[in-house]
Amino acid sequence: QVQLAESGGGLVQAGGSLRLSCAASGTIFRLNRMGWYRQAPGKQRELVATITSGGIINYADSVKGRFTISRDNAKNTVYLQMNSLKPEDTAVYLCNVLDSSVSTNYWGQGTQVTVSS
């Protein structure tokens, strides 16, 4: 079992920045894909960004050029640097990791990001 500890959410004005962190712990075999999703009230969960163990990165079109995902494999941690935040970025941000050795997806509890206009 893998536990995910997210941190870094909060309230920020439009144009501001936040950095999210997600640290994985527990019985870890091989964390292939790590990433972030978000869910706003009344909307479906959507992908924000993912990064594989080989460094392949995927971003949602809505965040390209503003958000940067990175990972520290030694710490089993994934980060999301969010710049030029917009009110439409307001959502609960959820960390997701795939342990490919056991073919299991794990989700964090989520961290609230609120961007005021």
C-alpha positions as protocol buffer text, in pm:
chain_id: "A"
residue {
  index: 1
  type: GLN
  ca { x: 0 y: 0 z: 0 }
}
residue {
  index: 2
  type: VAL
  ca { x: 120 y: 350 z: -88 }
}
residue {
  index: 3
  type: GLN
  ca { x: 29 y: 662 z: 106 }
}
residue {
  index: 4
  type: LEU
  ca { x: 41 y: 1007 z: -55 }
}
residue {
  index: 5
  type: ALA
  ca { x: 95 y: 1325 z: 145 }
}
residue {
  index: 6
  type: GLU
  ca { x: 8 y: 1644 z: -42 }
}
residue {
  index: 7
  type: SER
  ca { x: 96 y: 1995 z: 62 }
}
residue {
  index: 8
  type: GLY
  ca { x: 123 y: 2346 z: -75 }
}
residue {
  index: 9
  type: GLY
  ca { x: -233 y: 2446 z: -153 }
}
residue {
  index: 10
  type: GLY
  ca { x: -387 y: 2771 z: -39 }
}
residue {
  index: 11
  type: LEU
  ca { x: -542 y: 3103 z: -135 }
}
residue {
  index: 12
  type: VAL
  ca { x: -363 y: 3327 z: -383 }
}
residue {
  index: 13
  type: GLN
  ca { x: -453 y: 3626 z: -597 }
}
residue {
  index: 14
  type: ALA
  ca { x: -473 y: 3597 z: -973 }
}
residue {
  index: 15
  type: GLY
  ca { x: -128 y: 3615 z: -1124 }
}
residue {
  index: 16
  type: GLY
  ca { x: 31 y: 3459 z: -819 }
}
residue {
  index: 17
  type: SER
  ca { x: 214 y: 3132 z: -771 }
}
residue {
  index: 18
  type: LEU
  ca { x: 190 y: 2818 z: -562 }
}
residue {
  index: 19
  type: ARG
  ca { x: 398 y: 2502 z: -541 }
}
residue {
  index: 20
  type: LEU
  ca { x: 234 y: 2170 z: -465 }
}
residue {
  index: 21
  type: SER
  ca { x: 422 y: 1869 z: -332 }
}
residue {
  index: 22
  type: CYS
  ca { x: 319 y: 1506 z: -306 }
}
residue {
  index: 23
  type: ALA
  ca { x: 537 y: 1256 z: -121 }
}
residue {
  index: 24
  type: ALA
  ca { x: 475 y: 884 z: -157 }
}
residue {
  index: 25
  type: SER
  ca { x: 553 y: 643 z: 124 }
}
residue {
  index: 26
  type: GLY
  ca { x: 479 y: 285 z: 223 }
}
residue {
  index: 27
  type: THR
  ca { x: 531 y: -28 z: 14 }
}
residue {
  index: 28
  type: ILE
  ca { x: 666 y: 113 z: -310 }
}
residue {
  index: 29
  type: PHE
  ca { x: 789 y: -104 z: -592 }
}
residue {
  index: 30
  type: ARG
  ca { x: 809 y: 109 z: -903 }
}
residue {
  index: 31
  type: LEU
  ca { x: 643 y: 448 z: -932 }
}
residue {
  index: 32
  type: ASN
  ca { x: 616 y: 485 z: -1306 }
}
residue {
  index: 33
  type: ARG
  ca { x: 376 y: 770 z: -1365 }
}
residue {
  index: 34
  type: MET
  ca { x: 323 y: 1046 z: -1108 }
}
residue {
  index: 35
  type: GLY
  ca { x: 99 y: 1342 z: -1158 }
}
residue {
  index: 36
  type: TRP
  ca { x: -172 y: 1585 z: -1065 }
}
residue {
  index: 37
  type: TYR
  ca { x: -540 y: 1604 z: -1141 }
}
residue {
  index: 38
  type: ARG
  ca { x: -793 y: 1862 z: -1031 }
}
residue {
  index: 39
  type: GLN
  ca { x: -1164 y: 1880 z: -966 }
}
residue {
  index: 40
  type: ALA
  ca { x: -1365 y: 2199 z: -942 }
}
residue {
  index: 41
  type: PRO
  ca { x: -1713 y: 2207 z: -788 }
}
residue {
  index: 42
  type: GLY
  ca { x: -1969 y: 2065 z: -1026 }
}
residue {
  index: 43
  type: LYS
  ca { x: -1707 y: 1957 z: -1277 }
}
residue {
  index: 44
  type: GLN
  ca { x: -1540 y: 1632 z: -1369 }
}
residue {
  index: 45
  type: ARG
  ca { x: -1192 y: 1547 z: -1254 }
}
residue {
  index: 46
  type: GLU
  ca { x: -938 y: 1649 z: -1515 }
}
residue {
  index: 47
  type: LEU
  ca { x: -573 y: 1584 z: -1579 }
}
residue {
  index: 48
  type: VAL
  ca { x: -334 y: 1869 z: -1501 }
}
residue {
  index: 49
  type: ALA
  ca { x: 8 y: 1716 z: -1561 }
}
residue {
  index: 50
  type: THR
  ca { x: 190 y: 1383 z: -1543 }
}
residue {
  index: 51
  type: ILE
  ca { x: 553 y: 1277 z: -1550 }
}
residue {
  index: 52
  type: THR
  ca { x: 693 y: 929 z: -1599 }
}
residue {
  index: 53
  type: SER
  ca { x: 1001 y: 779 z: -1437 }
}
residue {
  index: 54
  type: GLY
  ca { x: 1175 y: 835 z: -1769 }
}
residue {
  index: 55
  type: GLY
  ca { x: 1092 y: 1204 z: -1767 }
}
residue {
  index: 56
  type: ILE
  ca { x: 813 y: 1208 z: -2024 }
}
residue {
  index: 57
  type: ILE
  ca { x: 578 y: 1495 z: -1937 }
}
residue {
  index: 58
  type: ASN
  ca { x: 221 y: 1562 z: -2037 }
}
residue {
  index: 59
  type: TYR
  ca { x: 29 y: 1883 z: -1964 }
}
residue {
  index: 60
  type: ALA
  ca { x: -331 y: 1984 z: -2008 }
}
residue {
  index: 61
  type: ASP
  ca { x: -357 y: 2254 z: -2273 }
}
residue {
  index: 62
  type: SER
  ca { x: -506 y: 2492 z: -2017 }
}
residue {
  index: 63
  type: VAL
  ca { x: -189 y: 2493 z: -1804 }
}
residue {
  index: 64
  type: LYS
  ca { x: 86 y: 2473 z: -2067 }
}
residue {
  index: 65
  type: GLY
  ca { x: 337 y: 2752 z: -2025 }
}
residue {
  index: 66
  type: ARG
  ca { x: 219 y: 2829 z: -1672 }
}
residue {
  index: 67
  type: PHE
  ca { x: 262 y: 2506 z: -1474 }
}
residue {
  index: 68
  type: THR
  ca { x: 575 y: 2292 z: -1440 }
}
residue {
  index: 69
  type: ILE
  ca { x: 577 y: 1936 z: -1311 }
}
residue {
  index: 70
  type: SER
  ca { x: 890 y: 1771 z: -1174 }
}
residue {
  index: 71
  type: ARG
  ca { x: 984 y: 1475 z: -958 }
}
residue {
  index: 72
  type: ASP
  ca { x: 1256 y: 1365 z: -721 }
}
residue {
  index: 73
  type: ASN
  ca { x: 1283 y: 989 z: -757 }
}
residue {
  index: 74
  type: ALA
  ca { x: 1510 y: 956 z: -453 }
}
residue {
  index: 75
  type: LYS
  ca { x: 1236 y: 1111 z: -240 }
}
residue {
  index: 76
  type: ASN
  ca { x: 941 y: 956 z: -426 }
}
residue {
  index: 77
  type: THR
  ca { x: 802 y: 1306 z: -454 }
}
residue {
  index: 78
  type: VAL
  ca { x: 630 y: 1493 z: -734 }
}
residue {
  index: 79
  type: TYR
  ca { x: 598 y: 1870 z: -751 }
}
residue {
  index: 80
  type: LEU
  ca { x: 375 y: 2111 z: -939 }
}
residue {
  index: 81
  type: GLN
  ca { x: 494 y: 2469 z: -974 }
}
residue {
  index: 82
  type: MET
  ca { x: 197 y: 2684 z: -1068 }
}
residue {
  index: 83
  type: ASN
  ca { x: 261 y: 3034 z: -1199 }
}
residue {
  index: 84
  type: SER
  ca { x: 32 y: 3300 z: -1345 }
}
residue {
  index: 85
  type: LEU
  ca { x: -262 y: 3146 z: -1166 }
}
residue {
  index: 86
  type: LYS
  ca { x: -612 y: 3227 z: -1285 }
}
residue {
  index: 87
  type: PRO
  ca { x: -947 y: 3208 z: -1105 }
}
residue {
  index: 88
  type: GLU
  ca { x: -1039 y: 2915 z: -1330 }
}
residue {
  index: 89
  type: ASP
  ca { x: -751 y: 2719 z: -1176 }
}
residue {
  index: 90
  type: THR
  ca { x: -949 y: 2705 z: -851 }
}
residue {
  index: 91
  type: ALA
  ca { x: -1005 y: 2339 z: -762 }
}
residue {
  index: 92
  type: VAL
  ca { x: -904 y: 2055 z: -536 }
}
residue {
  index: 93
  type: TYR
  ca { x: -574 y: 1924 z: -669 }
}
residue {
  index: 94
  type: LEU
  ca { x: -520 y: 1551 z: -630 }
}
residue {
  index: 95
  type: CYS
  ca { x: -194 y: 1365 z: -653 }
}
residue {
  index: 96
  type: ASN
  ca { x: -195 y: 1038 z: -846 }
}
residue {
  index: 97
  type: VAL
  ca { x: 77 y: 776 z: -878 }
}
residue {
  index: 98
  type: LEU
  ca { x: 95 y: 452 z: -1069 }
}
residue {
  index: 99
  type: ASP
  ca { x: 297 y: 167 z: -925 }
}
residue {
  index: 100
  type: SER
  ca { x: 348 y: -30 z: -1242 }
}
residue {
  index: 101
  type: SER
  ca { x: 486 y: -336 z: -1066 }
}
residue {
  index: 102
  type: VAL
  ca { x: 150 y: -402 z: -905 }
}
residue {
  index: 103
  type: SER
  ca { x: -59 y: -216 z: -1166 }
}
residue {
  index: 104
  type: THR
  ca { x: -219 y: 0 z: -900 }
}
residue {
  index: 105
  type: ASN
  ca { x: -319 y: 366 z: -908 }
}
residue {
  index: 106
  type: TYR
  ca { x: -309 y: 559 z: -583 }
}
residue {
  index: 107
  type: TRP
  ca { x: -481 y: 889 z: -505 }
}
residue {
  index: 108
  type: GLY
  ca { x: -408 y: 1152 z: -246 }
}
residue {
  index: 109
  type: GLN
  ca { x: -672 y: 1323 z: -36 }
}
residue {
  index: 110
  type: GLY
  ca { x: -639 y: 1645 z: -232 }
}
residue {
  index: 111
  type: THR
  ca { x: -531 y: 1998 z: -152 }
}
residue {
  index: 112
  type: GLN
  ca { x: -745 y: 2305 z: -213 }
}
residue {
  index: 113
  type: VAL
  ca { x: -618 y: 2576 z: -445 }
}
residue {
  index: 114
  type: THR
  ca { x: -823 y: 2896 z: -455 }
}
residue {
  index: 115
  type: VAL
  ca { x: -736 y: 3182 z: -688 }
}
residue {
  index: 116
  type: SER
  ca { x: -914 y: 3511 z: -624 }
}
residue {
  index: 117
  type: SER
  ca { x: -974 y: 3767 z: -897 }
}
